[in-house]
Amino acid sequence: MPANLPPLYRKAEEEYRRAQTSAEQVSCLEKLLTLIPRHKGTEHLQADLKTRLKEARAAIQADQLSAGKSRSYRIPRQGAGTVVLVGAPNSGRSRIVAELTNAEPDVAVYPFTTREPFPAMMPCDGALVQLIDTPPVAEGCLEPYLVNYVRSADLVLLCVDGSSDTADEDTRDVIQQFERRKTLLSNETGFDEKNYSRLHVRTLLVITRGSHPALQTRLERMHESLSRRLPIICTELTEASSRESLRQHIFASLDVIRVFTKAPGQPAKYEDPFTIPRDGTIDDLARCVHCDLAATLKFARVWGDGVHDGQSVGRDHRLSEGDLIELHS
C-alpha cells in the first residue's frame, strides 16, 4: 500500500534533513510523527521514525555527557544554500573556496592541510551561497561530524584531482565511506523509498585540473567503477571563465530563484534579493522575511513574469526569477 504522504509531511521531512543538532532532530521527528497518516502503508515508516527518535534522544544524552570533551563544529546555515565540499587529500576543495570567495583557507601541495571545517560565502549575481571546506576523506579517515554536514547540505561538491592517477579509486573510496554510513552521494536529495534510514544527497562531481591530457581516460575508468552516475563539472581554476562557469553551476544546482521586495509606496531598488525554492510561493517569501509576517500576511503585489504590474495575489501565488514583491499585512 502506498504511503501517500501529504505536502505538510514532506516539508517537515525536509526540515528534519536540515537539522544540525540532536535536539533539532528530536523536535522535527516528533512533528513528523504527528503529521504522518496512520494506515497500513505507513507502518514501516512510523516504526523507522520512532527508532530514529529514540536514537536522537540517546544522542542528546551522549552529547551532554561528552560536553567539553569534543568539538561539534556547528556552523549556522546562511545564504541561498549550504554547499559542502568533500574529497580525497589534495583534491582541490580549499582551492575552490579560495577562488570563489574572499576567504583565505590554507592551500598547500601537501595532504591534510585542512584540519577543521572552514565556511565562506560565495557571491553570485547578488545572492550569497555558503561554501564549507572540510578535512579530506581517506581510508579510515572520516570525521564523524562530516556525515551530518553532508546529510544536511543543500548540495555536495565531490572534488577530484583530474591529474591524479588514482582519481577513480579516490572517488570510489569517498562515495563508499559515506554509503557505509547510510549517506548516498547522488543526483537527487531525499530519503530512499526502500530504506528510510538511507539518505540521498544531491552531488556534483567537480574535476579540478580539468584540462589534464589524461582526463578522458580517467573519467572512463571512473564511470566503470562507480555505482551511480553523478553530474560532472570539469574546471580549470587558473582560468577566470572556468571559475565563473563553476560558480553558475553551483548556484543553478541549488534550484532556487532570486526575488526582490520593496516597502509599499517606496521605489524598487533591486538589491539584496531573497532566495526561495524554485516554484516557491508568496508564503515561502514571507517566512524568509520574518516568521511573524507569514502569520499576518493579507496579500501581496507582484511585478514580473506572468502578472500585470502591481497585480494583487494571495499567499499561494508562485513566484518567478527576478519578481518584485510588495508584502501587505
SESE-521864 format. One record per atom (N, C-alpha, C): x negated, y negated, z. Coordinates in steps of 0.02 Angstrom, whole numbers, padded with zeros to 5 digits, always signed. Example, Ala and Ser with C-alpha at 12.3 -4.5 7.8 and 13.67 -1.06 7.14 Angstrom:
REM residues 2
-00660+00284+00390 -00615+00225+00390 -00660+00165+00390 -00642+00112+00354 -00684+00053+00357 -00645-00002+00394 
***
This chain:
REM residues 329
-00043+00060+00000 +00000+00000+00000 -00045-00062+00000 -00032-00113-00045 -00073-00173-00047 -00063-00215+00015 -00116-00254+00033 -00113-00294+00093 -00068-00355+00085 -00066-00385+00023 -00025-00445+00010 -00037-00499+00062 -00100-00519+00069 -00119-00569+00119 -00097-00638+00096 -00066-00678+00141 -00041-00744+00122 -00098-00795+00116 -00085-00852+00081 -00137-00903+00073 -00166-00929+00138 -00123-00936+00190 -00149-00960+00254 -00200-00912+00283 -00189-00848+00273 -00238-00798+00297 -00303-00806+00258 -00299-00815+00192 -00359-00822+00152 -00400-00883+00174 -00366-00938+00190 -00401-00997+00214 -00435-00984+00280 -00400-00950+00325 -00429-00933+00391 -00488-00885+00383 -00484-00841+00334 -00539-00794+00321 -00601-00832+00298 -00591-00883+00257 -00648-00924+00235 -00679-00962+00293 -00637-00987+00339 -00663-01020+00399 -00705-00971+00440 -00682-00909+00445 -00720-00859+00482 -00787-00846+00449 -00788-00841+00383 -00851-00828+00348 -00901-00884+00360 -00877-00945+00368 -00921-01002+00378 -00941-01012+00451 -00912-00975+00497 -00927-00983+00568 -01001-00971+00581 -01032-01014+00620 -01104-01010+00631 -01123-00984+00700 -01076-00980+00745 -01090-00954+00812 -01041-00900+00830 -01058-00860+00881 -01013-00807+00903 -00948-00835+00929 -00951-00893+00964 -00890-00923+00990 -00843-00945+00933 -00872-00973+00880 -00831-00992+00822 -00801-00931+00788 -00839-00876+00786 -00813-00814+00756 -00755-00787+00796 -00760-00789+00863 -00705-00766+00906 -00642-00806+00892 -00648-00872+00889 -00590-00915+00877 -00558-00899+00810 -00600-00890+00757 -00573-00875+00691 -00540-00806+00688 -00571-00757+00721 -00543-00689+00720 -00476-00686+00756 -00470-00722+00812 -00406-00725+00847 -00352-00756+00803 -00371-00807+00764 -00324-00839+00719 -00304-00791+00663 -00352-00753+00637 -00338-00705+00583 -00289-00652+00607 -00297-00629+00669 -00252-00577+00695 -00181-00602+00704 -00172-00667+00713 -00104-00694+00719 -00073-00705+00650 -00115-00713+00598 -00089-00728+00531 -00079-00666+00488 -00113-00612+00504 -00110-00553+00460 -00041-00521+00462 -00012-00504+00404 +00053-00470+00403 +00048-00401+00437 +00100-00382+00473 +00100-00319+00508 +00138-00266+00467 +00101-00228+00428 +00132-00172+00392 +00078-00120+00378 +00097-00065+00349 +00051-00009+00339 -00009-00027+00296 +00001-00072+00248 -00053-00091+00203 -00109-00130+00237 -00097-00157+00297 -00149-00195+00331 -00175-00160+00394 -00155-00097+00405 -00176-00063+00467 -00252-00057+00472 -00284-00040+00416 -00357-00033+00417 -00390-00100+00431 -00365-00154+00398 -00393-00221+00408 -00382-00245+00479 -00323-00232+00508 -00310-00250+00578 -00361-00217+00624 -00374-00153+00613 -00422-00117+00655 -00492-00146+00647 -00510-00165+00585 -00576-00193+00573 -00583-00261+00607 -00530-00303+00605 -00532-00368+00638 -00540-00361+00713 -00505-00312+00742 -00511-00301+00815 -00581-00278+00833 -00612-00237+00790 -00680-00215+00803 -00728-00273+00800 -00719-00316+00748 -00763-00374+00742 -00754-00423+00800 -00691-00429+00824 -00678-00473+00881 -00714-00447+00943 -00711-00382+00954 -00746-00351+01011 -00821-00363+01006 -00849-00356+00945 -00921-00366+00936 -00940-00440+00946 -00897-00486+00923 -00912-00557+00931 -00911-00577+01005 -00863-00550+01042 -00860-00565+01114 -00921-00537+01150 -00943-00477+01128 -01004-00448+01158 -01065-00491+01140 -01065-00519+01080 -01121-00561+01059 -01125-00625+01101 -01067-00652+01121 -01066-00711+01164 -01100-00696+01230 -01084-00638+01259 -01115-00618+01322 -01190-00608+01314 -01210-00578+01258 -01281-00567+01245 -01317-00634+01237 -01284-00681+01203 -01314-00748+01194 -01324-00783+01261 -01275-00775+01305 -01280-00807+01371 -01337-00777+01412 -01346-00711+01407 -01399-00677+01444 -01468-00696+01418 -01472-00708+01352 -01537-00723+01322 -01549-00798+01313 -01505-00839+01341 -01512-00912+01334 -01580-00934+01359 -01615-00972+01317 -01680-00997+01336 -01737-00950+01317 -01721-00887+01299 -01773-00839+01282 -01787-00837+01207 -01739-00856+01167 -01749-00856+01095 -01714-00915+01064 -01734-00932+01002 -01706-00990+00968 -01656-00966+00916 -01600-01002+00910 -01548-00983+00862 -01554-01021+00796 -01589-01078+00797 -01598-01118+00737 -01530-01136+00705 -01484-01158+00745 -01418-01177+00718 -01425-01243+00681 -01402-01245+00619 -01405-01304+00577 -01334-01324+00557 -01309-01382+00580 -01241-01403+00562 -01233-01410+00486 -01174-01391+00462 -01160-01397+00391 -01153-01471+00372 -01180-01489+00314 -01175-01558+00290 -01165-01557+00214 -01139-01612+00188 -01137-01623+00116 -01084-01582+00080 -01093-01578+00014 -01044-01545-00029 -01046-01470-00023 -01098-01442+00007 -01104-01370+00015 -01171-01353+00046 -01176-01293+00073 -01238-01270+00103 -01268-01215+00059 -01329-01227+00036 -01364-01181-00008 -01426-01154+00028 -01429-01089+00037 -01484-01057+00073 -01532-01025+00023 -01596-01041+00029 -01647-01014-00015 -01682-00955+00019 -01682-00898-00014 -01716-00839+00012 -01762-00811-00041 -01809-00769-00019 -01854-00738-00068 -01916-00710-00035 -01955-00675-00074 -02017-00646-00050 -02069-00701-00038 -02125-00685-00006 -02178-00735+00003 -02200-00765-00064 -02213-00830-00063 -02237-00866-00122 -02190-00860-00182 -02124-00861-00168 -02076-00857-00223 -02054-00926-00247 -02075-00980-00213 -02060-01047-00236 -02004-01082-00200 -01980-01054-00144 -01925-01084-00107 -01942-01155-00083 -01998-01162-00050 -02017-01228-00023 -02031-01278-00079 -02058-01254-00133 -02072-01299-00189 -02007-01327-00218 -01956-01285-00223 -01891-01308-00248 -01864-01363-00203 -01866-01352-00137 -01840-01402-00090 -01880-01466-00097 -01946-01461-00103 -01988-01521-00109 -01973-01560-00173 -01958-01526-00228 -01947-01559-00292 -01877-01588-00298 -01827-01558-00265 -01758-01579-00274 -01733-01626-00219 -01773-01636-00167 -01753-01679-00112 -01810-01728-00096 -01798-01771-00047 -01851-01816-00024 -01890-01787+00035 -01875-01725+00053 -01908-01693+00110 -01978-01669+00089 -02018-01652+00139 -02086-01630+00126 -02101-01565+00165 -02072-01510+00143 -02088-01446+00176 -02160-01426+00161 -02188-01382+00202 -02255-01357+00189 -02255-01314+00126 -02298-01332+00078 -02305-01293+00017 -02378-01274+00010 -02392-01209+00005 -02462-01187+00001 -02465-01123-00040 -02525-01105-00062 -02534-01045-00104 -02535-00982-00062 -02547-00988+00003 -02549-00928+00045 -02478-00911+00069 -02465-00846+00083 -02397-00824+00101 -02378-00844+00172 -02312-00841+00186 -02284-00853+00252 -02300-00924+00278 -02300-00972+00231 -02309-01043+00250 -02249-01067+00291 -02189-01048+00269 -02127-01069+00304 -02114-01022+00362 -02114-01049+00423 -02105-01007+00482 -02038-01021+00516 -02006-01077+00499 -01941-01094+00527 -01895-01119+00472 -01829-01115+00480 -01784-01143+00429 -01793-01218+00424 -01789-01243+00364 -01803-01314+00350 -01746-01342+00308 -01702-01384+00338 -01647-01413+00299 -01666-01479+00265 -01636-01492+00207 -01647-01555+00171 -01586-01568+00128 -01577-01630+00107 -01519-01649+00068 -01539-01665-00004 -01506-01632-00051 -01519-01641-00122 -01466-01687-00152 -01486-01745-00179 -01436-01789-00212 -01418-01762-00280 -01354-01771-00299 -01331-01751-00365 -01272-01794-00386 -01285-01843-00428 -01232-01886-00455 -01187-01915-00400 -01217-01942-00348 -01180-01975-00295 -01162-01929-00237 -01164-01864-00247 -01149-01817-00193 -01215-01791-00163 -01210-01761-00104 -01268-01731-00071 -01254-01658-00057 -01304-01616-00069 -01298-01544-00058 -01352-01524-00008 -01333-01484+00041 -01381-01462+00092 -01419-01400+00067 -01485-01407+00063 -01529-01351+00047 -01564-01329+00112 -01569-01263+00123 -01604-01238+00182 -01658-01189+00160 -01721-01211+00167 -01778-01167+00155 -01785-01120+00214 -01805-01058+00201 -01808-01008+00254 -01873-00969+00251 -01892-00936+00306 -01952-00894+00304 -01944-00838+00253 -02000-00813+00227 -01996-00762+00174 -01970-00695+00200 -01941-00658+00153 -01916-00591+00168 -01964-00540+00138 -01989-00495+00179 -02033-00442+00156 -02015-00378+00193 -02043-00323+00171 -02027-00259+00202 -02041-00262+00277 -01988-00249+00316 -01994-00251+00389 -01998-00321+00417 -01983-00371+00376 -01988-00441+00399 -01927-00480+00374 -01875-00480+00415 -01814-00519+00400 -01788-00547+00466 -01794-00612+00474 -01772-00645+00536 -01698-00631+00546 -01677-00610+00608 -01606-00593+00620 -01558-00651+00604 -01577-00712+00620 -01532-00768+00608 -01520-00781+00534 -01567-00757+00492 -01561-00770+00420 -01501-00735+00390 -01481-00679+00418 -01422-00643+00392 -01360-00687+00402 -01353-00718+00461 -01295-00762+00472 -01298-00824+00427 -01358-00850+00415 -01365-00907+00369 -01336-00889+00300 -01356-00831+00276 -01334-00810+00209 -01259-00796+00208 -01233-00763+00259 -01163-00745+00259 -01118-00807+00262 -01142-00861+00292 -01101-00922+00298 -01117-00973+00243 -01162-00957+00198 -01182-01005+00146 -01129-01011+00092 -01126-01069+00061 -01083-01078+00002 -01116-01049-00060 -01183-01047-00059 -01221-01021-00116 -01289-01000-00091 -01316-00946-00119 -01384-00923-00104 -01426-00929-00167 -01487-00954-00159 -01536-00953-00213 -01586-00898-00196 -01586-00844-00235 -01636-00791-00227 -01694-00809-00272 -01749-00832-00242 -01805-00859-00281 -01856-00804-00296 -01881-00805-00357 -01929-00755-00381 -01984-00790-00420 -02046-00770-00407 -02103-00798-00444 -02108-00762-00511 -02095-00798-00565 -02096-00768-00631 -02165-00748-00655 -02218-00769-00621 -02285-00750-00641 -02311-00690-00602 -02270-00663-00556 -02292-00608-00513 -02280-00541-00547 -02330-00497-00544 -02324-00429-00572 -02274-00387-00532 -02260-00408-00470 -02214-00370-00427 -02146-00404-00421 -02128-00447-00468 -02066-00486-00464 -02005-00440-00457 -02002-00387-00496 -01944-00343-00493 -01940-00306-00427 -01998-00283-00401 -01999-00248-00337 -01981-00295-00280 -02008-00356-00281 -01994-00405-00228 -01919-00421-00227 -01890-00431-00286 -01818-00448-00290 -01775-00391-00263 -01790-00331-00285 -01752-00273-00262 -01757-00265-00186 -01817-00276-00159 -01827-00268-00086 -01785-00318-00047 -01784-00382-00070 -01745-00433-00034 -01671-00414-00036 -01646-00395-00094 -01575-00377-00101 -01558-00318-00056 -01601-00268-00055 -01588-00208-00015 -01590-00222+00060 -01635-00267+00081 -01638-00282+00152 -01573-00315+00176 -01546-00360+00136 -01482-00390+00156 -01425-00339+00151 -01428-00297+00099 -01375-00248+00090 -01371-00200+00149 -01429-00182+00178 -01430-00138+00236 -01395-00171+00296 -01389-00236+00293 -01355-00274+00346 -01286-00296+00323 -01257-00261+00275 -01189-00269+00251 -01177-00338+00219 -01230-00366+00190 -01226-00431+00157 -01249-00421+00085 -01204-00431+00037 -01217-00415-00033 -01229-00479-00073 -01289-00489-00097 -01303-00545-00141 -01270-00529-00208 -01222-00571-00228 -01176-00553-00281 -01161-00613-00326 -01116-00603-00373 -01096-00659-00417 -01030-00690-00394 -01007-00671-00334 -00946-00700-00306 -00951-00698-00230 -00906-00734-00198 -00904-00735-00125 -00838-00707-00101 -00841-00663-00051 -00780-00635-00022 -00794-00568+00010 -00749-00547+00054 -00757-00483+00087 -00743-00427+00038 -00781-00373+00043 -00773-00315+00000 -00705-00283+00012 -00666-00275-00041 -00599-00248-00033 -00598-00176-00009 -00652-00139-00020 -00656-00069+00001 -00684-00061+00071 -00719-00111+00095 -00750-00108+00161 -00756-00179+00188 -00711-00198+00232 -00707-00267+00255 -00766-00289+00298 -00809-00242+00317 -00868-00261+00355 -00924-00285+00309 -00917-00274+00243 -00967-00295+00194 -00945-00360+00161 -00992-00406+00154 -00975-00472+00127 -01017-00487+00066 -00984-00505+00011 -01018-00529-00049 -01030-00604-00041 -01090-00628-00061 -01106-00699-00059 -01132-00720-00128 -01101-00771-00156 -01120-00795-00223 -01194-00814-00224 -01230-00788-00273 -01303-00796-00276 -01326-00812-00346 -01374-00858-00352 -01410-00872-00414 -01480-00843-00408 -01502-00808-00458 -01570-00783-00461 -01612-00836-00495 -01654-00871-00457 -01693-00927-00483 -01765-00904-00495 -01785-00905-00557 -01853-00884-00576 -01897-00946-00580 -01943-00954-00533 -01992-01008-00536 -02050-00986-00582 -02088-01035-00605 -02138-01021-00657 -02104-00984-00715 -02048-01013-00736 -02005-00981-00785 -02031-00982-00857 -02089-01013-00870 -02116-01012-00938 -02174-00963-00945 -02184-00920-00895 -02239-00872-00898 -02230-00826-00958 -02284-00812-00997 -02277-00772-01058 -02252-00701-01047 -02262-00673-00988 -02241-00604-00975 -02172-00601-00942 -02137-00658-00938 -02075-00661-00900 -02021-00614-00930 -02015-00612-00996 -01961-00572-01026 -01968-00498-01007 -02029-00473-01007 -02041-00404-00987 -02021-00393-00915 -02037-00441-00873 -02021-00434-00802 -01946-00438-00790 -01911-00479-00829 -01839-00483-00823 -01806-00418-00844 -01832-00386-00896 -01805-00321-00917 -01814-00269-00863 -01873-00268-00831 -01884-00220-00776 -01838-00236-00718 -01826-00300-00706 -01783-00321-00651 -01711-00297-00663 -01686-00305-00724 -01618-00283-00740 -01611-00208-00730 -01662-00170-00747 -01660-00097-00739 -01659-00076-00666 -01690-00115-00623 -01698-00094-00553 -01643-00120-00507 -01605-00170-00529 -01554-00199-00485 -01486-00166-00496 -01450-00158-00441 -01384-00126-00444 -01330-00174-00467 -01342-00240-00461 -01292-00290-00481 -01325-00344-00523 -01290-00367-00574 -01315-00422-00616 -01300-00488-00581 -01350-00531-00577 -01341-00597-00548 -01354-00650-00601 -01319-00708-00598 -01335-00762-00644 -01408-00783-00636 -01443-00792-00691 -01515-00807-00690 -01528-00878-00714 -01568-00915-00676 -01590-00981-00696 -01667-00980-00697 -01696-00991-00756 -01769-00996-00761 -01788-01070-00757 -01835-01086-00714 -01854-01156-00705 -01930-01164-00704 -01951-01221-00728 -02022-01239-00725 -02025-01304-00686 -02045-01300-00623 -02039-01356-00577 -02087-01413-00592 -02134-01403-00638 -02178-01458-00659 -02145-01503-00710 -02087-01482-00737 -02053-01520-00790 -01990-01553-00762 -01983-01618-00773 -01927-01656-00746 -01860-01630-00773 -01858-01614-00839 -01794-01591-00868 -01774-01523-00839 -01821-01480-00824 -01806-01415-00795 -01782-01423-00723 -01812-01468-00686 -01790-01481-00618 -01719-01508-00617 -01704-01553-00663 -01637-01582-00666 -01585-01529-00686 -01604-01485-00731 -01559-01431-00751 -01543-01385-00691 -01594-01370-00651 -01583-01329-00591 -01537-01365-00543 -01547-01430-00533 -01504-01469-00489 -01431-01464-00510 -01418-01473-00575 -01350-01471-00601 -01320-01401-00595 -01360-01350-00606 -01335-01281-00599 -01315-01267-00527 -01354-01291-00480 -01338-01280-00409 -01271-01313-00393 -01263-01376-00413 -01201-01411-00397 -01141-01378-00431 -01148-01359-00494 -01093-01328-00530 -01073-01261-00498 -01122-01225-00470 -01108-01160-00440 -01070-01166-00374 -01070-01225-00344 -01032-01236-00282 -00957-01240-00296 -00939-01252-00359 -00869-01253-00380 -00828-01305-00341 -00856-01365-00336 -00822-01420-00303 -00814-01478-00352 -00772-01526-00335 -00764-01586-00376 -00776-01647-00332 -00795-01703-00364 -00805-01766-00329 -00743-01810-00340 -00717-01837-00286 -00661-01884-00290 -00676-01945-00247 -00644-02000-00263 -00659-02064-00230 -00596-02089-00195 -00606-02126-00142 -00549-02155-00106 -00557-02231-00102 -00500-02264-00092 -00501-02336-00080 -00445-02354-00032 -00455-02407+00005 -00403-02431+00050 -00349-02468+00011 -00285-02464+00033 -00231-02499-00001 -00246-02573-00009 -00236-02599-00069 -00246-02670-00082 -00318-02689-00095 -00365-02642-00089 -00436-02657-00100 -00459-02631-00168 -00509-02664-00198 -00534-02640-00263 -00571-02574-00257 -00572-02538-00311 -00608-02474-00312 -00683-02486-00320 -00725-02448-00284 -00797-02455-00289 -00831-02394-00320 -00798-02338-00320 -00826-02276-00348 -00896-02262-00319 -00899-02264-00253 -00961-02248-00217 -00946-02196-00164 -00997-02160-00143 -00992-02111-00089 -00931-02065-00097 -00932-02023-00147 -00874-01979-00159 -00866-01926-00105 -00804-01904-00096 -00791-01844-00057 -00793-01784-00105 -00813-01727-00079 -00812-01666-00119 -00762-01617-00089 -00721-01589-00132 -00671-01540-00111 -00674-01481-00160 -00646-01423-00142 -00647-01366-00189 -00612-01383-00254 -00636-01353-00308 -00601-01361-00372 -00528-01338-00364 -00481-01375-00392 -00409-01364-00383 -00387-01383-00313 -00429-01421-00277 -00410-01445-00211 -00354-01496-00216 -00319-01507-00160 -00260-01549-00159 -00271-01613-00118 -00220-01655-00120 -00220-01716-00077 -00228-01696-00004 -00196-01642+00016 -00201-01619+00086 -00273-01600+00102 -00309-01566+00056 -00379-01549+00067 -00421-01612+00076 -00408-01663+00034 -00445-01725+00040 -00432-01759+00107 -00369-01762+00128 -00352-01794+00191 -00389-01761+00249 -00395-01694+00247 -00431-01658+00301 -00506-01676+00300 -00533-01689+00240 -00603-01710+00236 -00613-01779+00265 -00566-01824+00253 -00572-01893+00276 -00568-01895+00352 -00516-01865+00381 -00508-01862+00454 -00454-01811+00472 -00467-01773+00524 -00419-01720+00542 -00350-01747+00559 -00347-01807+00589 -00282-01836+00607 -00243-01860+00546 -00279-01879+00493 -00246-01906+00433 -00203-01853+00400 -00225-01790+00400 -00186-01737+00369 -00118-01730+00403 -00114-01743+00468 -00051-01736+00504 -00004-01795+00492 -00032-01854+00480 +00010-01914+00474 +00021-01937+00402 -00012-01904+00354 -00009-01925+00284 +00064-01922+00258 +00085-01977+00225 +00152-01980+00196 +00151-01968+00120 +00105-02002+00086 +00098-01994+00014 +00031-02023-00007 +00015-02017-00071 -00047-02045-00097 -00034-02074-00166 -00076-02121-00187 -00075-02146-00255 -00140-02123-00289 -00134-02103-00352 -00191-02074-00387 -00202-02109-00454 -00265-02121-00469 -00287-02145-00535 -00334-02092-00563 -00320-02068-00623 -00363-02017-00652 -00329-01976-00704 -00357-01918-00719 -00331-01874-00771 -00263-01844-00750 -00217-01842-00798 -00154-01808-00788 -00102-01846-00748 -00116-01910-00732 -00067-01951-00696 -00065-02021-00726 -00010-02056-00712 -00007-02127-00729 -00047-02165-00676 -00080-02219-00694 -00119-02257-00647 -00077-02277-00586 -00101-02259-00528 -00066-02276-00466 -00006-02234-00452 +00000-02177-00486 +00059-02134-00476 +00062-02108-00404 +00123-02108-00376 +00134-02081-00308 +00139-02005-00313 +00103-01971-00268 +00103-01898-00268 +00108-01873-00196 +00126-01810-00188 +00130-01779-00123 +00065-01743-00105 +00065-01713-00046 +00004-01683-00021 -00016-01619-00059 +00030-01591-00100 +00013-01531-00138 -00015-01546-00207 -00020-01610-00225 -00046-01629-00291 -00119-01608-00298 -00135-01574-00354 -00203-01551-00366 -00244-01607-00398 -00304-01616-00373 -00347-01670-00396 -00397-01645-00449 -00424-01693-00487 -00474-01678-00539 -00538-01717-00525 -00592-01695-00557 -00656-01728-00550 -00650-01802-00567 -00675-01844-00521 -00677-01916-00532 -00614-01954-00515 -00562-01921-00490 -00500-01955-00472 -00512-02007-00418 -00473-02060-00420 -00472-02112-00367 -00407-02105-00328 -00412-02104-00262 -00353-02090-00221 -00346-02143-00167 -00284-02164-00157 -00265-02210-00104 -00219-02172-00057 -00241-02161+00004 -00202-02120+00052 -00159-02165+00095 -00095-02147+00104 -00048-02186+00144 -00019-02142+00200 -00025-02166+00262 +00002-02128+00318 +00053-02171+00356 
***
